[in-house]
Amino acid sequence: MQGIKTNREVFGYGRVSTENQNLEMQVDKFKLLCIKDSNIFLDKDSGKKDDREELQRLIDRLRCGDKVVFYDLSRLGRNLKHLLTLVEHFYNIGVDFQDLTNPFINTDSTQSAEGQLVFQIFGALAEFNRKQSNAKVLDGLRRAKADGKILGRPKGLSEKLKKISPAVVMMHKNPTTTLEDICGCFQIS
């Protein structure tokens, strides 16, 4: 049987939208399933985007017989059209999938008309929640601006950076000192 993979691999895919959010809970679930670290793919990017780097790396690794697990359908994506395309791709290459939060969203269940409906409803809800959340953020920003609040990052250097900047400049003038040395010394990026 040439071309068919005999060793089934299980992959985990996790995602959060921002750098401030944490992937630990999702990773813990994958580790409970004994998924190898090398088979866990994690993105810190918007679920509406189709071109997430780690998701693409995962898709490139998948072979017939593999399985993809994700904590929740909304972690796989928050764009219904993209979710439908992904699942179609999984079907076409013979890859199983499993939502850990909603176990009824999996390869087998979505083969039926009822399962497809449930999948599409949950996908549509994920997209709706993303849009609703964005609308709330924009509304909050408009209200803060109307109240006279200054939005965005404060201008200028922080008090810490003001104190260390002369030493940073002096170190930077030394040709043998690298930027990595300076950042490490002062614990800055």
N, C-alpha and C positions, 0 to 999 in steps of 0.2 A: 504494500500500500504506500506508494510513493506520494509525497506531498502532504500527507496527513500527519499531524503531530501526535505522537503517542504519549508524551508527558504533558499532562494538563497543568498549566500554570494558573495561579490565582493572583490577580492584581487588585490593588486598592487605589482608588482615586479620591482625593480629598481636595476641598477648595474653600477658601474664605475670600471675601471681597477686598479687604484692606490689610496693610502691614500690621495694624494694631490688633487685628483679630488673631485668634489662636487656633492652630490645627491639632493640638494635642489630643482632644477627645476623639477626633476622627482617627488619628494614628493609633490610639489605644484600642479602638474597636478592630482595626486591621490586625494589630499584633495579637489580639485575643483569638483571631482566626488563623494565627501562625503564618501570616503573609510575610515573606521575606522583605527586608528593608529595600533591597534592590527592585522589588516589585511594587513599591508604594510610590505613587506619583502625587505631588502636592502643588497646587497653584494658589497664589495670592493675587487674584484677579477677578474682575467682574464676571458673573455667570451669564451675562448677556453676550459676551464676546465668544465668537466661534474659534478664534485662533489662539487659545491659551497654550503656552509653551509646553507645560508638562502633560496636558491632555493630548497634545499632538505627539509627544514622545511615547505616551502610553499606546495610542492608536497604532503607531509605527511598530511597536513590539508585539501586538496581538497576532495570534495565529489560531487557526481552526482548533476548537476544543478548549481554548482558554476561557477564563471567567473573570469578569470585572465586577467588583463590589464597590459600592459607594454608600456613605452614611445616610444620605437622603437624596432624593431625586433633584432637589434644588441645588445640591452641591455639584451634581453633574452638569447642571445648566439651568438658567432662568430665561431661556428663549425657547418657546415651544417648537418652533420650526427646526432649530438646531438639535433639540432633544430627539425629535422624530427622525432627523437625518442620521444621528448617532446610532439610534436603535436599529434603523434599517441597515446601516453599515455592519453592526454586530450580527444581525441575522444573515446578511450576505456572506460574511466570512466565517460563520459558524462559531461565534463567541457568545457565551452565556453572560447574563448580567443579573445583579441582585441588589435591591435597595435594602439596606440593613434596618432602617427605621420602619419602612412599610414593606414587609416581606411579601405581600401580595403583588408587588411590582417586580416582576422577574421575567426571564425569557419565556418560560412556559405559559404564565398567565396572560402575557400580552399577545399570545397567538390567537386568543379567542376574541370575539367581538366585544364582550363585556370587559375583558382585560385591557383591550385597546382603549376603550372608553375611559376606564379608570386611569390609565397611564396619561391619556390626553387631558383629563380633568386635573390631575395632579401637576402636570406640566404647565397647564394654563394658569393654575393657582400660583405656581412658583413665579411665572412671568408677571402676573397681576401683583403679587406681593412686592416684587422688585420695583415695578412702576409706582406703586402706592408709596413705598418707602422713599423713593427718589422725590416724589411730589411733596411728601412731608418735609424732607430736608430743604427743598427749594422754598417751601412756604415759611419754614423757620428762618431761613436766611433773609427772605424778604421782610419778615416781621422784625428781625434784629436790625436790619439796615434802616427800616422805617423808624425804629426806636433810637436811631443815632449811634448804634454800636459800630465800631470799626471792625470789619471782617478781615480774615486772613491772618497770616503770620505777622507777628510784631516786626516793625522795621528796626534795623540796626542789630548790634551785637547784644547777646545776653550779658548779664553781669559777670558770669564766669569767663566768657570769652574776652570781655574787656580787660579783665585782670591778667589773663595769660597771653594776650595778643603781642605785647612787646617781646616776650620770650620766644614765641612762635616765629615772629619775624626774624629775630636774631638767629635762631636755629636754621631757618630757611635760607639765610644768606650763606651758610656754611655749605660748600659744594659737596662735602662728603656725607651730608645728612639727607636721607631720603624723606619723601612725604610720609611713607609708612612709619618711619622712625618718629617723626613729629606727632603723627596721629596717635601712635601707641604711647608715647611719652605723656601726652596731655589728655589721653582718652577722649579724642574728638574724631569726627569723621570728615 
